[in-house]
Amino acid sequence: MKKKFQRTCIGCKKTSDKSNLIRIVKTPDRNIKIDVDKKLPGRGAYICPNPNCIELAFKNRLLDKVFKDEVLKPNKRDFFESIKEKFWERNILIQNKQK
Ligand SMILES: [Zn+2]
């Protein structure tokens, strides 16, 4: 197994394959965006699509820390909902396609 695309989750600090993690980027106006296609420019961080990791990231201000800036955090609930929507459903689609 290649280790090339391993990234660390900012929440639980576990390394995982890049494809299992969500990339989040900070936009120039200091907003946080979920980078579904992993193609947005800018500084990125990775997080598991896991409610616990997202909870940790919000609670411990981990987003500020990784981006070394005070970012305008999205509403936690909205953020999580869009992760569910964009990432989980998409991944299910990809997995079905590969079968
Ligand atoms: Zn995690």
Boltz pocket constraint, residues with backbone or C-beta under 6 A from the ligand:
constraints:
  - pocket:
      binder: B
      contacts: [[A, 9], [A, 10], [A, 11], [A, 12], [A, 13], [A, 14], [A, 47], [A, 48], [A, 50], [A, 53]]
      max_distance: 6.0
